[in-house]
Amino acid sequence: MSVWNDVVGQEAAIGILRRAVGAADELVRAGRGLGVDSAEDAGEAAAVSGGMTHAWLITGPPGSGRSTAARAFAAALQCPEGGCGICHACTTSLSGAHADVSLVATEHVQLRVDDVRPLIQLAQRSPSAGRWRVIVIEDADRLNDSSGNVLLKAIEEPPPRTVWLLCAPGADDVLTTIRSRCRRIGLRIPPVAAVADLLVRRDGADPAIAAFAARSAQSHIGLARRLALDEAARIRRREVLKLPSTLRSVGAAVLAAGQLVEVCAEESKARTTERDAEEKSTLLRSLGAEGLSTLPPAVRTQVKQLEENQKRRATRAQRDVLDRSLIDLLSLYRDVLVLQLGANGREDSIELVNAEMAELIEAEARHSSATATLRRMEAIGVARERIEANVSPLMALESLMVQLRPAA
């Protein structure tokens, strides 16, 4: 048993983090902290501390396990055995219950100053029960200029026993001033077999479904887990992949766009509705206003603020679901291109992501050219960028579906 068991396919990164944990343990046993007066050079700080430094940036493609690796690292830093996985320090760190490990994630579009400012005060406190005070920010790429500059001041003047763990898809997604003060750890896309094995071992998934889920999710661990355990998610994905075969006219394309937006809105609503109601009920209960037909002005203000936060979260959730659907479509055309280029019949053949839909893929490959497929893939990329830039999802998808129609 180890805290690293769920960090799959990342042997090189785990090796670096294990060595840093060992260096951190030596510092604790010697009664020393990191002793960094200025964090302008994270590499120099790490060298002085034997591989351990006060700020880390863990990057990797979506689904590679960035936050899992960060939690495992936090647990190993708190564990006297370096990450045994079974002691109180390990279990509470991994679950988010450890007094000195703070896990920060957001479902909003951005991390705002109000989200970051409490962390600055927290970082100045010495550990209360553990060896280190560890602050994990799972969405460092959502820091804006204002919140990033607030965080920068804390990273520039780190207390001796505080460690920052920032997670982002890539180093370029984080402000230059912040990433220059962090030691970077890059994760890679884990092998499909490793993800499938994790789903069987950790989640009890059926091996055949686990293999399908890992391949369909293209090794995205979180999405693979959902596909393996949720039949409705598997059905929705299949329906999305069938959309291109229905695009016989401009009218059909417009209808398909509306259908996709509606399906994604329903799915994101299903994810958030129950949680929204529970949050509102908890707030009213804590304010002593549960069951009141008319709320006092002060309570109404807090309820309104909660509803605004929930609305932002719903917007983020819908964007995420839409983006995943577009990635699924992109995987379909990737498979079409593989067949059109003859890369599936060689000795070193490339496996299809959507092998269970081979008939549909073969039909699409026969009735279009590789050039047309590349244009469609590029159109999907443009649609993703437009939705991320806050263009109306319906407008972006209507334009996309028209471009995905087969040639006359």
C-alpha positions as CSV (number, residue, x, y, z in Angstrom):
1,M,0.0,0.0,0.0
2,S,1.3,3.5,-0.9
3,V,-0.1,7.0,-1.5
4,W,1.3,6.6,-5.0
5,N,-0.9,3.6,-6.0
6,D,-3.4,5.8,-7.9
7,V,-0.8,7.9,-9.7
8,V,-0.7,5.6,-12.8
9,G,1.8,5.7,-15.6
10,Q,3.9,8.5,-14.0
11,E,7.0,6.6,-12.8
12,A,9.5,9.4,-13.7
13,A,7.5,12.1,-11.9
14,I,6.9,9.8,-8.8
15,G,10.7,9.2,-8.6
16,I,11.3,13.0,-8.4
17,L,8.6,13.5,-5.8
18,R,9.8,10.6,-3.7
19,R,13.3,12.1,-3.6
20,A,11.8,15.4,-2.6
21,V,9.9,13.7,0.2
22,G,13.1,12.1,1.4
23,A,14.8,15.5,1.5
24,A,11.9,17.1,3.3
25,D,12.0,14.3,5.9
26,E,15.7,15.1,6.6
27,L,14.8,18.7,7.0
28,V,12.1,17.9,9.5
29,R,14.4,15.5,11.5
30,A,17.1,18.2,11.6
31,G,14.5,20.7,12.9
32,R,14.9,22.9,9.9
33,G,12.6,24.5,7.4
34,L,13.2,25.2,3.7
35,G,15.0,28.4,4.6
36,V,14.3,30.3,1.4
37,D,14.5,34.0,1.8
38,S,13.8,34.7,-1.8
39,A,12.0,32.4,-4.2
40,E,13.2,34.0,-7.4
41,D,14.9,30.7,-8.5
42,A,13.0,27.6,-7.6
43,G,15.8,25.4,-9.1
44,E,18.4,27.0,-6.8
45,A,16.1,26.6,-3.8
46,A,15.6,22.9,-4.6
47,A,19.3,22.4,-4.9
48,V,20.0,24.0,-1.5
49,S,17.2,21.9,0.1
50,G,18.3,18.6,-1.5
51,G,15.5,18.5,-4.1
52,M,12.7,19.9,-1.9
53,T,11.4,23.4,-2.5
54,H,8.5,25.5,-1.3
55,A,6.5,25.8,-4.6
56,W,5.8,23.1,-7.2
57,L,3.9,23.3,-10.5
58,I,2.5,20.0,-11.6
59,T,1.5,20.0,-15.2
60,G,0.0,17.4,-17.6
61,P,-2.8,16.8,-20.1
62,P,-6.4,16.7,-18.7
63,G,-7.0,13.4,-17.0
64,S,-3.3,12.6,-16.4
65,G,-3.8,12.7,-12.7
66,R,-2.4,16.1,-11.7
67,S,-4.5,16.6,-8.6
68,T,-4.1,12.9,-7.7
69,A,-0.3,13.3,-7.8
70,A,-0.5,16.6,-5.8
71,R,-2.6,14.9,-3.1
72,A,-0.3,12.0,-2.9
73,F,2.7,14.3,-2.6
74,A,1.0,16.2,0.2
75,A,0.2,13.0,2.0
76,A,3.8,11.7,1.6
77,L,5.2,15.0,3.1
78,Q,3.0,14.6,6.2
79,C,3.7,10.9,6.6
80,P,6.6,9.8,8.9
81,E,7.2,6.9,6.6
82,G,7.2,8.9,3.4
83,G,3.7,7.9,2.1
84,C,2.7,4.5,3.6
85,G,-0.9,5.1,2.5
86,I,-2.5,3.6,5.7
87,C,-1.5,5.9,8.6
88,H,-3.7,8.8,9.9
89,A,-1.6,11.4,8.1
90,C,-1.9,9.7,4.8
91,T,-5.6,8.9,4.9
92,T,-6.6,12.3,6.1
93,S,-4.4,14.1,3.6
94,L,-5.8,12.1,0.7
95,S,-9.4,12.6,1.8
96,G,-8.9,16.4,2.4
97,A,-9.5,16.1,6.1
98,H,-5.9,16.8,7.3
99,A,-5.7,20.1,9.3
100,D,-2.5,21.2,7.5
101,V,-3.5,20.2,3.9
102,S,-5.7,22.6,2.1
103,L,-7.2,21.5,-1.2
104,V,-8.4,24.4,-3.4
105,A,-10.5,23.7,-6.5
106,T,-13.0,25.9,-8.3
107,E,-16.0,25.1,-10.6
108,H,-16.2,28.8,-11.6
109,V,-14.6,30.1,-14.8
110,Q,-11.8,31.8,-12.8
111,L,-10.2,31.8,-9.4
112,R,-10.8,35.3,-8.1
113,V,-9.0,37.5,-5.6
114,D,-11.6,36.6,-3.0
115,D,-10.8,32.9,-3.5
116,V,-7.0,33.4,-3.1
117,R,-6.8,36.0,-0.3
118,P,-7.7,33.6,2.5
119,L,-4.9,31.3,1.3
120,I,-2.3,34.0,1.8
121,Q,-3.2,34.3,5.5
122,L,-3.3,30.5,5.9
123,A,0.2,30.1,4.3
124,Q,1.7,32.3,7.1
125,R,0.6,29.9,9.9
126,S,2.9,27.2,11.1
127,P,1.6,23.6,10.8
128,S,-0.8,22.8,13.6
129,A,-0.6,19.0,13.6
130,G,1.5,17.8,10.7
131,R,5.0,18.3,9.4
132,W,4.3,20.9,6.7
133,R,1.4,23.2,5.8
134,V,0.6,22.2,2.2
135,I,-1.8,24.2,0.0
136,V,-2.9,22.5,-3.2
137,I,-4.4,24.6,-5.9
138,E,-5.9,22.3,-8.5
139,D,-6.9,24.9,-11.0
140,A,-3.9,27.3,-11.1
141,D,-4.6,27.9,-14.8
142,R,-7.8,29.7,-13.8
143,L,-5.9,32.4,-11.9
144,N,-6.5,35.8,-13.5
145,D,-4.0,38.6,-13.4
146,S,-5.4,40.0,-10.1
147,S,-5.6,36.8,-8.2
148,G,-2.3,35.6,-9.6
149,N,-0.5,38.7,-8.5
150,V,-2.0,38.3,-5.0
151,L,-0.7,34.7,-4.9
152,L,2.7,35.8,-6.3
153,K,3.4,37.9,-3.2
154,A,2.9,34.8,-0.9
155,I,5.1,32.6,-3.1
156,E,7.9,35.2,-3.2
157,E,8.1,35.3,0.6
158,P,7.5,31.7,1.7
159,P,7.4,30.7,5.4
160,P,9.9,27.9,6.2
161,R,7.2,25.1,6.6
162,T,4.7,26.1,3.9
163,V,4.6,24.2,0.6
164,W,2.5,25.3,-2.5
165,L,1.4,22.7,-5.0
166,L,-0.1,24.2,-8.1
167,C,-1.7,22.1,-10.9
168,A,-2.3,23.2,-14.5
169,P,-2.5,21.6,-17.9
170,G,0.7,23.3,-19.0
171,A,3.3,25.7,-17.7
172,D,2.2,28.3,-20.3
173,D,-1.3,28.3,-18.7
174,V,0.1,29.9,-15.5
175,L,1.4,33.5,-15.1
176,T,5.1,33.7,-16.0
177,T,6.0,35.3,-12.7
178,I,4.4,32.4,-10.8
179,R,5.8,29.5,-12.8
180,S,9.3,31.0,-12.7
181,R,9.2,30.6,-8.9
182,C,8.0,27.0,-9.0
183,R,9.8,23.7,-9.6
184,R,8.0,22.0,-12.5
185,I,6.9,18.4,-12.7
186,G,5.4,17.2,-16.0
187,L,3.0,14.3,-16.2
188,R,2.3,12.3,-19.4
189,I,-0.8,10.6,-20.7
190,P,-0.9,7.3,-18.9
191,P,-1.2,4.0,-21.0
192,V,-4.7,2.8,-21.6
193,A,-3.9,-0.6,-20.0
194,A,-2.7,1.2,-16.8
195,V,-5.9,3.2,-16.6
196,A,-8.1,0.1,-17.2
197,D,-6.2,-1.7,-14.4
198,L,-6.8,1.2,-12.0
199,L,-10.6,1.1,-12.8
200,V,-10.7,-2.6,-12.0
201,R,-8.5,-2.4,-9.0
202,R,-9.8,0.7,-7.4
203,D,-13.4,1.0,-8.6
204,G,-14.3,-2.6,-9.1
205,A,-15.2,-2.1,-12.8
206,D,-15.8,-5.0,-15.1
207,P,-12.5,-5.6,-17.0
208,A,-14.1,-5.4,-20.5
209,I,-16.0,-2.2,-19.7
210,A,-12.8,-0.8,-18.0
211,A,-10.8,-1.4,-21.1
212,F,-13.5,0.2,-23.3
213,A,-13.8,3.2,-20.9
214,A,-10.0,3.8,-20.8
215,R,-9.7,3.6,-24.6
216,S,-12.8,5.8,-25.2
217,A,-11.7,8.4,-22.7
218,Q,-8.2,8.4,-24.3
219,S,-6.6,7.7,-20.9
220,H,-8.4,10.6,-19.1
221,I,-8.7,8.9,-15.7
222,G,-11.7,10.9,-14.4
223,L,-13.7,10.4,-17.6
224,A,-12.8,6.8,-17.9
225,R,-14.1,6.2,-14.4
226,R,-17.4,7.8,-15.3
227,L,-17.8,5.8,-18.5
228,A,-17.0,2.6,-16.6
229,L,-19.5,3.2,-13.9
230,D,-22.3,5.2,-15.6
231,E,-24.2,3.5,-18.4
232,A,-26.1,6.8,-19.1
233,A,-22.7,8.5,-19.9
234,R,-21.8,5.6,-22.3
235,I,-25.2,6.0,-24.1
236,R,-24.8,9.8,-24.3
237,R,-21.3,9.5,-25.8
238,R,-22.5,7.0,-28.4
239,E,-25.3,9.4,-29.4
240,V,-22.8,12.2,-29.8
241,L,-20.6,10.1,-32.1
242,K,-23.7,9.3,-34.3
243,L,-24.4,13.0,-35.0
244,P,-22.2,13.3,-38.1
245,S,-24.2,10.6,-39.9
246,T,-27.4,12.7,-39.4
247,L,-26.1,15.9,-41.0
248,R,-27.7,15.6,-44.4
249,S,-28.8,19.2,-44.8
250,V,-28.3,22.6,-43.2
251,G,-31.6,22.2,-41.4
252,A,-30.5,18.9,-40.0
253,A,-27.2,20.5,-38.9
254,V,-29.0,23.2,-37.0
255,L,-31.3,20.7,-35.3
256,A,-28.3,18.6,-34.3
257,A,-26.6,21.6,-32.8
258,G,-29.7,22.4,-30.7
259,Q,-30.0,18.8,-29.7
260,L,-26.3,18.6,-28.5
261,V,-26.6,21.9,-26.5
262,E,-29.8,20.6,-24.9
263,V,-28.3,17.2,-24.0
264,C,-25.2,18.9,-22.5
265,A,-27.3,21.4,-20.6
266,E,-29.4,18.5,-19.1
267,E,-26.3,16.6,-18.1
268,S,-24.6,19.6,-16.5
269,K,-27.9,20.4,-14.7
270,A,-28.1,16.9,-13.4
271,R,-24.6,17.2,-12.0
272,T,-25.3,20.5,-10.1
273,T,-29.1,20.6,-9.2
274,E,-28.9,18.3,-6.2
275,R,-25.8,20.0,-4.9
276,D,-27.3,23.5,-5.4
277,A,-30.4,22.6,-3.4
278,E,-28.3,21.1,-0.6
279,E,-26.1,24.2,-0.4
280,K,-29.1,26.5,-0.2
281,S,-30.7,24.4,2.4
282,T,-27.5,24.3,4.5
283,L,-27.1,28.1,4.2
284,L,-30.7,28.8,5.3
285,R,-30.3,26.3,8.2
286,S,-27.1,27.9,9.4
287,L,-28.8,31.3,9.3
288,G,-31.8,30.1,11.1
289,A,-34.1,30.9,8.2
290,E,-35.1,27.5,7.0
291,G,-38.8,27.2,6.3
292,L,-39.4,31.0,6.4
293,S,-41.8,32.2,3.7
294,T,-40.2,35.7,3.7
295,L,-36.5,36.0,4.1
296,P,-34.9,38.9,6.1
297,P,-32.9,41.4,3.9
298,A,-29.5,40.2,5.2
299,V,-30.4,36.5,4.5
300,R,-31.7,37.4,1.0
301,T,-28.3,39.0,0.2
302,Q,-26.4,35.9,1.2
303,V,-28.8,33.7,-0.7
304,K,-28.4,35.9,-3.8
305,Q,-24.6,35.6,-3.6
306,L,-24.9,31.8,-3.3
307,E,-27.2,31.7,-6.4
308,E,-24.8,33.8,-8.4
309,N,-21.9,31.5,-7.5
310,Q,-24.0,28.5,-8.4
311,K,-24.9,30.1,-11.8
312,R,-21.2,30.6,-12.5
313,R,-20.6,27.0,-11.6
314,A,-23.4,25.8,-13.9
315,T,-21.9,27.8,-16.8
316,R,-18.5,26.1,-16.2
317,A,-20.1,22.7,-15.9
318,Q,-22.0,23.2,-19.2
319,R,-18.8,24.3,-21.0
320,D,-17.0,21.3,-19.7
321,V,-19.6,18.9,-20.9
322,L,-19.8,20.6,-24.3
323,D,-16.0,20.5,-24.6
324,R,-15.9,16.8,-23.7
325,S,-18.5,16.1,-26.4
326,L,-16.4,18.0,-29.0
327,I,-13.4,16.0,-27.9
328,D,-15.4,12.8,-28.5
329,L,-16.3,14.0,-32.0
330,L,-12.7,14.8,-32.6
331,S,-11.8,11.2,-31.7
332,L,-14.3,10.0,-34.3
333,Y,-12.7,12.0,-37.1
334,R,-9.2,11.0,-35.8
335,D,-10.3,7.3,-36.4
336,V,-11.6,8.2,-39.8
337,L,-8.3,9.8,-40.7
338,V,-6.4,6.7,-39.5
339,L,-8.4,4.6,-41.9
340,Q,-8.0,7.1,-44.8
341,L,-4.3,7.1,-44.4
342,G,-4.1,3.3,-44.1
343,A,-2.5,3.5,-40.7
344,N,-4.7,0.8,-39.3
345,G,-3.6,-2.2,-41.4
346,R,0.1,-2.1,-41.0
347,E,2.2,-4.1,-38.5
348,D,2.6,-1.0,-36.4
349,S,-1.1,-0.2,-36.9
350,I,-2.7,2.5,-34.8
351,E,-5.6,1.4,-32.7
352,L,-9.0,3.0,-33.2
353,V,-10.3,5.0,-30.2
354,N,-13.9,4.1,-31.1
355,A,-13.3,0.5,-32.3
356,E,-16.9,-0.5,-31.3
357,M,-18.2,2.0,-34.0
358,A,-16.0,0.6,-36.8
359,E,-18.8,0.4,-39.3
360,L,-19.8,4.0,-38.9
361,I,-16.1,5.1,-39.1
362,E,-15.5,3.0,-42.3
363,A,-18.5,4.5,-44.0
364,E,-17.3,8.0,-43.2
365,A,-13.8,7.2,-44.4
366,R,-15.2,5.9,-47.7
367,H,-17.3,8.9,-48.4
368,S,-14.8,11.7,-47.7
369,S,-11.2,12.5,-48.2
370,A,-8.3,12.9,-45.7
371,T,-8.3,16.6,-46.6
372,A,-12.0,17.0,-45.8
373,T,-11.5,15.1,-42.5
374,L,-8.6,17.4,-41.5
375,R,-10.9,20.4,-42.2
376,R,-13.6,19.0,-40.0
377,M,-11.1,18.4,-37.2
378,E,-9.9,22.0,-37.5
379,A,-13.5,23.2,-37.4
380,I,-14.0,21.3,-34.1
381,G,-10.9,23.0,-32.7
382,V,-12.3,26.4,-33.7
383,A,-15.7,25.6,-32.0
384,R,-13.9,24.7,-28.8
385,E,-12.0,28.0,-28.8
386,R,-15.1,30.0,-29.4
387,I,-17.0,28.4,-26.6
388,E,-14.1,28.9,-24.2
389,A,-14.1,32.6,-25.4
390,N,-17.7,32.9,-24.2
391,V,-19.4,32.7,-27.6
392,S,-23.0,31.4,-27.4
393,P,-22.6,27.6,-27.4
394,L,-25.6,27.2,-29.8
395,M,-24.2,29.6,-32.3
396,A,-20.7,28.0,-32.2
397,L,-22.2,24.5,-32.6
398,E,-24.6,25.5,-35.4
399,S,-21.6,26.8,-37.4
400,L,-19.7,23.6,-36.6
401,M,-22.4,21.2,-37.6
402,V,-22.9,23.0,-40.9
403,Q,-19.2,22.5,-41.6
404,L,-19.3,18.8,-40.6
405,R,-21.9,18.0,-43.3
406,P,-20.8,15.6,-46.0
407,A,-19.9,17.1,-49.3
408,A,-22.7,17.2,-51.9
